[in-house]
């Protein structure tokens, strides 16, 4: 397996973990367990961002194009109507 594929695989796995943590946190009633899971999520988010920066610098990952100001305002408008 090439380095690029390994990095992208790790990014995908960590993204899934972060999503899973969010689900668990939302349903967790125990404050200590909730805090522990939040700490794990925060660590994964930092790791994911650090790895993303490396992948981006090496050209392994190309982020989506930036949203235009008009697109941002359209989404804000749609969200505020709900």
Gaussian input, Z-matrix of N, CA and C with variables (Angstrom, degrees):
# hf/3-21g

backbone

0 1
 N
 C     1     B1
 C     2     B2     1     A1
 N     3     B3     2     A2     1     D1
 C     4     B4     3     A3     2     D2
 C     5     B5     4     A4     3     D3
 N     6     B6     5     A5     4     D4
 C     7     B7     6     A6     5     D5
 C     8     B8     7     A7     6     D6
 N     9     B9     8     A8     7     D7
 C    10    B10     9     A9     8     D8
 C    11    B11    10    A10     9     D9
 N    12    B12    11    A11    10    D10
 C    13    B13    12    A12    11    D11
 C    14    B14    13    A13    12    D12
 N    15    B15    14    A14    13    D13
 C    16    B16    15    A15    14    D14
 C    17    B17    16    A16    15    D15
 N    18    B18    17    A17    16    D16
 C    19    B19    18    A18    17    D17
 C    20    B20    19    A19    18    D18
 N    21    B21    20    A20    19    D19
 C    22    B22    21    A21    20    D20
 C    23    B23    22    A22    21    D21
 N    24    B24    23    A23    22    D22
 C    25    B25    24    A24    23    D23
 C    26    B26    25    A25    24    D24
 N    27    B27    26    A26    25    D25
 C    28    B28    27    A27    26    D26
 C    29    B29    28    A28    27    D27
 N    30    B30    29    A29    28    D28
 C    31    B31    30    A30    29    D29
 C    32    B32    31    A31    30    D30
 N    33    B33    32    A32    31    D31
 C    34    B34    33    A33    32    D32
 C    35    B35    34    A34    33    D33
 N    36    B36    35    A35    34    D34
 C    37    B37    36    A36    35    D35
 C    38    B38    37    A37    36    D36
 N    39    B39    38    A38    37    D37
 C    40    B40    39    A39    38    D38
 C    41    B41    40    A40    39    D39
 N    42    B42    41    A41    40    D40
 C    43    B43    42    A42    41    D41
 C    44    B44    43    A43    42    D42
 N    45    B45    44    A44    43    D43
 C    46    B46    45    A45    44    D44
 C    47    B47    46    A46    45    D45
 N    48    B48    47    A47    46    D46
 C    49    B49    48    A48    47    D47
 C    50    B50    49    A49    48    D48
 N    51    B51    50    A50    49    D49
 C    52    B52    51    A51    50    D50
 C    53    B53    52    A52    51    D51
 N    54    B54    53    A53    52    D52
 C    55    B55    54    A54    53    D53
 C    56    B56    55    A55    54    D54
 N    57    B57    56    A56    55    D55
 C    58    B58    57    A57    56    D56
 C    59    B59    58    A58    57    D57
 N    60    B60    59    A59    58    D58
 C    61    B61    60    A60    59    D59
 C    62    B62    61    A61    60    D60
 N    63    B63    62    A62    61    D61
 C    64    B64    63    A63    62    D62
 C    65    B65    64    A64    63    D63
 N    66    B66    65    A65    64    D64
 C    67    B67    66    A66    65    D65
 C    68    B68    67    A67    66    D66
 N    69    B69    68    A68    67    D67
 C    70    B70    69    A69    68    D68
 C    71    B71    70    A70    69    D69
 N    72    B72    71    A71    70    D70
 C    73    B73    72    A72    71    D71
 C    74    B74    73    A73    72    D72
 N    75    B75    74    A74    73    D73
 C    76    B76    75    A75    74    D74
 C    77    B77    76    A76    75    D75
 N    78    B78    77    A77    76    D76
 C    79    B79    78    A78    77    D77
 C    80    B80    79    A79    78    D78
 N    81    B81    80    A80    79    D79
 C    82    B82    81    A81    80    D80
 C    83    B83    82    A82    81    D81
 N    84    B84    83    A83    82    D82
 C    85    B85    84    A84    83    D83
 C    86    B86    85    A85    84    D84
 N    87    B87    86    A86    85    D85
 C    88    B88    87    A87    86    D86
 C    89    B89    88    A88    87    D87
 N    90    B90    89    A89    88    D88
 C    91    B91    90    A90    89    D89
 C    92    B92    91    A91    90    D90
 N    93    B93    92    A92    91    D91
 C    94    B94    93    A93    92    D92
 C    95    B95    94    A94    93    D93
 N    96    B96    95    A95    94    D94
 C    97    B97    96    A96    95    D95
 C    98    B98    97    A97    96    D96
 N    99    B99    98    A98    97    D97
 C   100   B100    99    A99    98    D98
 C   101   B101   100   A100    99    D99
 N   102   B102   101   A101   100   D100
 C   103   B103   102   A102   101   D101
 C   104   B104   103   A103   102   D102
 N   105   B105   104   A104   103   D103
 C   106   B106   105   A105   104   D104
 C   107   B107   106   A106   105   D105
 N   108   B108   107   A107   106   D106
 C   109   B109   108   A108   107   D107
 C   110   B110   109   A109   108   D108
 N   111   B111   110   A110   109   D109
 C   112   B112   111   A111   110   D110
 C   113   B113   112   A112   111   D111
 N   114   B114   113   A113   112   D112
 C   115   B115   114   A114   113   D113
 C   116   B116   115   A115   114   D114
 N   117   B117   116   A116   115   D115
 C   118   B118   117   A117   116   D116
 C   119   B119   118   A118   117   D117
 N   120   B120   119   A119   118   D118
 C   121   B121   120   A120   119   D119
 C   122   B122   121   A121   120   D120
 N   123   B123   122   A122   121   D121
 C   124   B124   123   A123   122   D122
 C   125   B125   124   A124   123   D123
 N   126   B126   125   A125   124   D124
 C   127   B127   126   A126   125   D125
 C   128   B128   127   A127   126   D126
 N   129   B129   128   A128   127   D127
 C   130   B130   129   A129   128   D128
 C   131   B131   130   A130   129   D129
 N   132   B132   131   A131   130   D130
 C   133   B133   132   A132   131   D131
 C   134   B134   133   A133   132   D132
 N   135   B135   134   A134   133   D133
 C   136   B136   135   A135   134   D134
 C   137   B137   136   A136   135   D135
 N   138   B138   137   A137   136   D136
 C   139   B139   138   A138   137   D137
 C   140   B140   139   A139   138   D138
 N   141   B141   140   A140   139   D139
 C   142   B142   141   A141   140   D140
 C   143   B143   142   A142   141   D141
 N   144   B144   143   A143   142   D142
 C   145   B145   144   A144   143   D143
 C   146   B146   145   A145   144   D144
 N   147   B147   146   A146   145   D145
 C   148   B148   147   A147   146   D146
 C   149   B149   148   A148   147   D147
 N   150   B150   149   A149   148   D148
 C   151   B151   150   A150   149   D149
 C   152   B152   151   A151   150   D150
 N   153   B153   152   A152   151   D151
 C   154   B154   153   A153   152   D152
 C   155   B155   154   A154   153   D153
 N   156   B156   155   A155   154   D154
 C   157   B157   156   A156   155   D155
 C   158   B158   157   A157   156   D156
 N   159   B159   158   A158   157   D157
 C   160   B160   159   A159   158   D158
 C   161   B161   160   A160   159   D159
 N   162   B162   161   A161   160   D160
 C   163   B163   162   A162   161   D161
 C   164   B164   163   A163   162   D162
 N   165   B165   164   A164   163   D163
 C   166   B166   165   A165   164   D164
 C   167   B167   166   A166   165   D165
 N   168   B168   167   A167   166   D166
 C   169   B169   168   A168   167   D167
 C   170   B170   169   A169   168   D168
 N   171   B171   170   A170   169   D169
 C   172   B172   171   A171   170   D170
 C   173   B173   172   A172   171   D171
 N   174   B174   173   A173   172   D172
 C   175   B175   174   A174   173   D173
 C   176   B176   175   A175   174   D174
 N   177   B177   176   A176   175   D175
 C   178   B178   177   A177   176   D176
 C   179   B179   178   A178   177   D177
 N   180   B180   179   A179   178   D178
 C   181   B181   180   A180   179   D179
 C   182   B182   181   A181   180   D180
 N   183   B183   182   A182   181   D181
 C   184   B184   183   A183   182   D182
 C   185   B185   184   A184   183   D183
 N   186   B186   185   A185   184   D184
 C   187   B187   186   A186   185   D185
 C   188   B188   187   A187   186   D186
 N   189   B189   188   A188   187   D187
 C   190   B190   189   A189   188   D188
 C   191   B191   190   A190   189   D189
 N   192   B192   191   A191   190   D190
 C   193   B193   192   A192   191   D191
 C   194   B194   193   A193   192   D192
 N   195   B195   194   A194   193   D193
 C   196   B196   195   A195   194   D194
 C   197   B197   196   A196   195   D195
 N   198   B198   197   A197   196   D196
 C   199   B199   198   A198   197   D197
 C   200   B200   199   A199   198   D198
 N   201   B201   200   A200   199   D199
 C   202   B202   201   A201   200   D200
 C   203   B203   202   A202   201   D201
 N   204   B204   203   A203   202   D202
 C   205   B205   204   A204   203   D203
 C   206   B206   205   A205   204   D204
 N   207   B207   206   A206   205   D205
 C   208   B208   207   A207   206   D206
 C   209   B209   208   A208   207   D207
 N   210   B210   209   A209   208   D208
 C   211   B211   210   A210   209   D209
 C   212   B212   211   A211   210   D210
 N   213   B213   212   A212   211   D211
 C   214   B214   213   A213   212   D212
 C   215   B215   214   A214   213   D213
 N   216   B216   215   A215   214   D214
 C   217   B217   216   A216   215   D215
 C   218   B218   217   A217   216   D216
 N   219   B219   218   A218   217   D217
 C   220   B220   219   A219   218   D218
 C   221   B221   220   A220   219   D219
 N   222   B222   221   A221   220   D220
 C   223   B223   222   A222   221   D221
 C   224   B224   223   A223   222   D222
 N   225   B225   224   A224   223   D223
 C   226   B226   225   A225   224   D224
 C   227   B227   226   A226   225   D225
 N   228   B228   227   A227   226   D226
 C   229   B229   228   A228   227   D227
 C   230   B230   229   A229   228   D228
 N   231   B231   230   A230   229   D229
 C   232   B232   231   A231   230   D230
 C   233   B233   232   A232   231   D231
 N   234   B234   233   A233   232   D232
 C   235   B235   234   A234   233   D233
 C   236   B236   235   A235   234   D234
 N   237   B237   236   A236   235   D235
 C   238   B238   237   A237   236   D236
 C   239   B239   238   A238   237   D237
 N   240   B240   239   A239   238   D238
 C   241   B241   240   A240   239   D239
 C   242   B242   241   A241   240   D240
 N   243   B243   242   A242   241   D241
 C   244   B244   243   A243   242   D242
 C   245   B245   244   A244   243   D243

   B1=1.4485
   B2=1.5348
   B3=1.3054
   B4=1.4590
   B5=1.5300
   B6=1.3274
   B7=1.4623
   B8=1.5288
   B9=1.3235
   B10=1.4622
   B11=1.5252
   B12=1.3183
   B13=1.4619
   B14=1.5257
   B15=1.3182
   B16=1.4659
   B17=1.5304
   B18=1.3251
   B19=1.4702
   B20=1.5210
   B21=1.3309
   B22=1.4612
   B23=1.5241
   B24=1.3302
   B25=1.4569
   B26=1.5329
   B27=1.3177
   B28=1.4691
   B29=1.5305
   B30=1.3340
   B31=1.4675
   B32=1.5259
   B33=1.3070
   B34=1.4604
   B35=1.5272
   B36=1.3179
   B37=1.4600
   B38=1.5241
   B39=1.3312
   B40=1.4625
   B41=1.5307
   B42=1.3308
   B43=1.4639
   B44=1.5266
   B45=1.3203
   B46=1.4724
   B47=1.5237
   B48=1.3224
   B49=1.4697
   B50=1.5279
   B51=1.3178
   B52=1.4693
   B53=1.5256
   B54=1.3123
   B55=1.4626
   B56=1.5260
   B57=1.3176
   B58=1.4573
   B59=1.5105
   B60=1.3280
   B61=1.4644
   B62=1.5233
   B63=1.3183
   B64=1.4645
   B65=1.5123
   B66=1.3243
   B67=1.4622
   B68=1.5195
   B69=1.3139
   B70=1.4644
   B71=1.5292
   B72=1.3247
   B73=1.4705
   B74=1.5284
   B75=1.3192
   B76=1.4688
   B77=1.5231
   B78=1.3247
   B79=1.4637
   B80=1.5281
   B81=1.3236
   B82=1.4649
   B83=1.5279
   B84=1.3259
   B85=1.4590
   B86=1.5262
   B87=1.3202
   B88=1.4561
   B89=1.5283
   B90=1.3347
   B91=1.4677
   B92=1.5375
   B93=1.3224
   B94=1.4671
   B95=1.5254
   B96=1.3253
   B97=1.4625
   B98=1.5171
   B99=1.3203
   B100=1.4726
   B101=1.5314
   B102=1.3297
   B103=1.4648
   B104=1.5286
   B105=1.3266
   B106=1.4679
   B107=1.5281
   B108=1.3151
   B109=1.4722
   B110=1.5296
   B111=1.3216
   B112=1.4650
   B113=1.5310
   B114=1.3174
   B115=1.4674
   B116=1.5243
   B117=1.3299
   B118=1.4704
   B119=1.5276
   B120=1.3379
   B121=1.4695
   B122=1.5198
   B123=1.3276
   B124=1.4675
   B125=1.5265
   B126=1.3313
   B127=1.4684
   B128=1.5121
   B129=1.3307
   B130=1.4641
   B131=1.5292
   B132=1.3435
   B133=1.4644
   B134=1.5272
   B135=1.3238
   B136=1.4640
   B137=1.5269
   B138=1.3395
   B139=1.4635
   B140=1.5321
   B141=1.3376
   B142=1.4646
   B143=1.5192
   B144=1.3295
   B145=1.4664
   B146=1.5262
   B147=1.3187
   B148=1.4696
   B149=1.5227
   B150=1.3277
   B151=1.4648
   B152=1.5261
   B153=1.3254
   B154=1.4609
   B155=1.5356
   B156=1.3389
   B157=1.4707
   B158=1.5245
   B159=1.3300
   B160=1.4692
   B161=1.5236
   B162=1.3318
   B163=1.4637
   B164=1.5254
   B165=1.3020
   B166=1.4644
   B167=1.5330
   B168=1.3382
   B169=1.4701
   B170=1.5256
   B171=1.3393
   B172=1.4628
   B173=1.5245
   B174=1.3253
   B175=1.4531
   B176=1.5211
   B177=1.3308
   B178=1.4611
   B179=1.5190
   B180=1.3083
   B181=1.4522
   B182=1.5130
   B183=1.3072
   B184=1.4585
   B185=1.5311
   B186=1.3249
   B187=1.4649
   B188=1.5290
   B189=1.3122
   B190=1.4655
   B191=1.5282
   B192=1.3093
   B193=1.4657
   B194=1.5244
   B195=1.3263
   B196=1.4596
   B197=1.5260
   B198=1.3091
   B199=1.4610
   B200=1.5269
   B201=1.3134
   B202=1.4589
   B203=1.5257
   B204=1.3135
   B205=1.4639
   B206=1.5280
   B207=1.3138
   B208=1.4674
   B209=1.5349
   B210=1.3165
   B211=1.4664
   B212=1.5280
   B213=1.3134
   B214=1.4693
   B215=1.5254
   B216=1.3112
   B217=1.4666
   B218=1.5262
   B219=1.3273
   B220=1.4751
   B221=1.5335
   B222=1.3108
   B223=1.4703
   B224=1.5264
   B225=1.3399
   B226=1.4639
   B227=1.5324
   B228=1.3153
   B229=1.4487
   B230=1.5248
   B231=1.3192
   B232=1.4725
   B233=1.5199
   B234=1.3163
   B235=1.4644
   B236=1.5218
   B237=1.3225
   B238=1.4664
   B239=1.5313
   B240=1.3121
   B241=1.4732
   B242=1.5260
   B243=1.3334
   B244=1.4652
   B245=1.4348
   A1=108.48
   A2=116.21
   A3=122.17
   A4=110.62
   A5=115.09
   A6=120.81
   A7=111.51
   A8=117.42
   A9=121.55
   A10=110.86
   A11=117.48
   A12=121.13
   A13=111.12
   A14=116.87
   A15=120.04
   A16=110.68
   A17=116.32
   A18=120.52
   A19=110.13
   A20=117.11
   A21=119.92
   A22=111.51
   A23=117.44
   A24=121.22
   A25=110.65
   A26=116.51
   A27=120.79
   A28=110.18
   A29=116.78
   A30=119.96
   A31=110.75
   A32=116.70
   A33=120.89
   A34=111.26
   A35=116.73
   A36=121.34
   A37=111.37
   A38=116.70
   A39=120.44
   A40=110.31
   A41=117.37
   A42=120.08
   A43=110.83
   A44=116.59
   A45=120.46
   A46=110.96
   A47=116.47
   A48=120.34
   A49=110.93
   A50=116.35
   A51=120.74
   A52=109.99
   A53=117.10
   A54=121.30
   A55=110.55
   A56=116.17
   A57=120.67
   A58=112.61
   A59=116.59
   A60=120.15
   A61=110.25
   A62=116.97
   A63=120.78
   A64=111.94
   A65=116.34
   A66=121.29
   A67=111.30
   A68=116.01
   A69=120.68
   A70=110.30
   A71=116.30
   A72=120.74
   A73=110.54
   A74=116.26
   A75=120.50
   A76=112.17
   A77=117.68
   A78=121.27
   A79=113.55
   A80=117.12
   A81=120.99
   A82=111.22
   A83=115.53
   A84=121.17
   A85=112.30
   A86=117.56
   A87=122.33
   A88=109.76
   A89=118.91
   A90=121.35
   A91=113.90
   A92=117.44
   A93=119.26
   A94=111.16
   A95=116.45
   A96=120.14
   A97=110.11
   A98=116.12
   A99=120.79
   A100=110.34
   A101=117.32
   A102=121.65
   A103=110.35
   A104=116.99
   A105=120.68
   A106=110.62
   A107=116.52
   A108=120.14
   A109=110.12
   A110=117.42
   A111=120.30
   A112=110.59
   A113=116.74
   A114=121.14
   A115=110.57
   A116=116.59
   A117=120.38
   A118=110.70
   A119=116.00
   A120=120.24
   A121=110.94
   A122=116.52
   A123=120.35
   A124=111.16
   A125=116.44
   A126=120.47
   A127=111.97
   A128=116.48
   A129=120.26
   A130=111.25
   A131=116.48
   A132=119.32
   A133=110.70
   A134=117.31
   A135=120.74
   A136=110.08
   A137=116.52
   A138=120.83
   A139=110.55
   A140=116.19
   A141=120.79
   A142=110.80
   A143=117.04
   A144=120.18
   A145=111.01
   A146=117.30
   A147=120.45
   A148=110.95
   A149=116.92
   A150=120.34
   A151=110.61
   A152=117.24
   A153=121.40
   A154=110.64
   A155=116.82
   A156=120.11
   A157=110.75
   A158=117.31
   A159=121.11
   A160=109.84
   A161=116.51
   A162=120.65
   A163=110.82
   A164=116.51
   A165=120.82
   A166=111.07
   A167=116.59
   A168=120.86
   A169=111.76
   A170=116.43
   A171=120.99
   A172=112.18
   A173=117.09
   A174=121.04
   A175=113.46
   A176=117.39
   A177=121.71
   A178=111.99
   A179=116.32
   A180=121.08
   A181=108.28
   A182=116.07
   A183=120.40
   A184=107.31
   A185=116.93
   A186=119.37
   A187=111.47
   A188=114.60
   A189=120.29
   A190=109.20
   A191=115.51
   A192=120.76
   A193=109.90
   A194=115.80
   A195=121.45
   A196=109.75
   A197=116.11
   A198=121.13
   A199=109.11
   A200=115.50
   A201=119.94
   A202=108.94
   A203=116.41
   A204=120.93
   A205=109.88
   A206=117.40
   A207=121.05
   A208=110.64
   A209=117.54
   A210=121.16
   A211=110.65
   A212=116.44
   A213=121.07
   A214=109.81
   A215=116.56
   A216=120.76
   A217=111.17
   A218=117.01
   A219=120.83
   A220=110.26
   A221=117.31
   A222=120.70
   A223=109.80
   A224=117.45
   A225=120.06
   A226=110.06
   A227=116.73
   A228=121.41
   A229=111.13
   A230=116.45
   A231=120.94
   A232=111.19
   A233=117.37
   A234=120.97
   A235=112.21
   A236=116.62
   A237=118.94
   A238=111.57
   A239=117.34
   A240=120.97
   A241=111.01
   A242=117.43
   A243=121.78
   A244=112.69
   D1=135.46
   D2=179.98
   D3=-78.20
   D4=157.23
   D5=-179.05
   D6=-56.13
   D7=-43.13
   D8=-178.69
   D9=-58.69
   D10=-45.27
   D11=-179.93
   D12=-66.45
   D13=-37.81
   D14=178.70
   D15=-64.64
   D16=-44.63
   D17=179.91
   D18=-62.81
   D19=-45.94
   D20=-179.99
   D21=-64.95
   D22=-35.71
   D23=177.28
   D24=-65.35
   D25=-43.03
   D26=178.56
   D27=-64.18
   D28=-44.14
   D29=178.43
   D30=-58.97
   D31=-43.21
   D32=179.56
   D33=-63.79
   D34=-43.28
   D35=179.93
   D36=-64.39
   D37=-44.45
   D38=-179.81
   D39=-66.08
   D40=-38.97
   D41=177.29
   D42=-60.27
   D43=-41.31
   D44=177.72
   D45=-64.09
   D46=-40.44
   D47=178.39
   D48=-62.26
   D49=-43.75
   D50=-179.78
   D51=-61.10
   D52=-42.29
   D53=177.33
   D54=-62.25
   D55=-43.85
   D56=178.62
   D57=-62.16
   D58=-41.53
   D59=178.10
   D60=-59.02
   D61=-41.87
   D62=-179.47
   D63=-59.52
   D64=-40.98
   D65=177.97
   D66=-64.26
   D67=-44.06
   D68=-178.81
   D69=-66.09
   D70=-44.80
   D71=-179.30
   D72=-59.08
   D73=-42.71
   D74=-178.00
   D75=-63.23
   D76=-25.09
   D77=-176.54
   D78=-106.53
   D79=1.69
   D80=-173.65
   D81=-88.03
   D82=126.87
   D83=-178.91
   D84=-97.00
   D85=-23.12
   D86=-177.88
   D87=-81.84
   D88=115.03
   D89=-175.34
   D90=-59.39
   D91=-37.82
   D92=-178.67
   D93=-70.40
   D94=-41.89
   D95=177.34
   D96=-65.64
   D97=-41.86
   D98=178.60
   D99=-58.74
   D100=-44.90
   D101=-179.93
   D102=-64.17
   D103=-40.70
   D104=179.18
   D105=-62.23
   D106=-44.06
   D107=-179.39
   D108=-68.41
   D109=-37.29
   D110=176.61
   D111=-62.73
   D112=-39.34
   D113=177.82
   D114=-64.23
   D115=-43.04
   D116=176.87
   D117=-61.56
   D118=-44.77
   D119=178.84
   D120=-60.72
   D121=-45.41
   D122=-179.74
   D123=-59.88
   D124=-41.17
   D125=177.96
   D126=-64.30
   D127=-41.51
   D128=178.15
   D129=-66.48
   D130=-37.67
   D131=178.48
   D132=-63.62
   D133=-41.51
   D134=178.14
   D135=-65.09
   D136=-45.86
   D137=178.84
   D138=-59.96
   D139=-44.68
   D140=-179.42
   D141=-60.64
   D142=-43.85
   D143=-178.51
   D144=-67.72
   D145=-40.99
   D146=177.90
   D147=-62.72
   D148=-43.62
   D149=179.17
   D150=-68.36
   D151=-38.31
   D152=176.48
   D153=-57.96
   D154=-44.78
   D155=-179.71
   D156=-60.79
   D157=-42.63
   D158=178.28
   D159=-63.89
   D160=-46.48
   D161=-179.18
   D162=-61.68
   D163=-40.73
   D164=179.26
   D165=-64.92
   D166=-43.05
   D167=179.07
   D168=-62.16
   D169=-35.57
   D170=-178.99
   D171=-84.69
   D172=-3.98
   D173=-179.57
   D174=79.87
   D175=15.99
   D176=-179.31
   D177=-80.34
   D178=-22.47
   D179=-174.09
   D180=-137.47
   D181=127.81
   D182=178.33
   D183=-115.92
   D184=112.58
   D185=-178.40
   D186=-68.34
   D187=160.37
   D188=176.18
   D189=-62.53
   D190=156.74
   D191=178.52
   D192=-62.47
   D193=147.58
   D194=178.08
   D195=-63.92
   D196=141.33
   D197=176.18
   D198=-70.33
   D199=144.34
   D200=176.32
   D201=-77.15
   D202=162.90
   D203=177.74
   D204=-60.09
   D205=-37.50
   D206=178.95
   D207=-63.95
   D208=-42.23
   D209=178.57
   D210=-64.33
   D211=-40.88
   D212=178.94
   D213=-62.00
   D214=-47.05
   D215=-179.09
   D216=-64.46
   D217=-36.35
   D218=178.58
   D219=-63.91
   D220=-44.14
   D221=179.15
   D222=-65.64
   D223=-44.02
   D224=178.69
   D225=-58.67
   D226=-42.48
   D227=-179.67
   D228=-63.43
   D229=-43.26
   D230=179.30
   D231=-64.70
   D232=-39.47
   D233=-178.97
   D234=-71.08
   D235=-33.22
   D236=-178.15
   D237=-78.41
   D238=-15.66
   D239=179.22
   D240=-82.23
   D241=-19.62
   D242=-174.32
   D243=-80.30

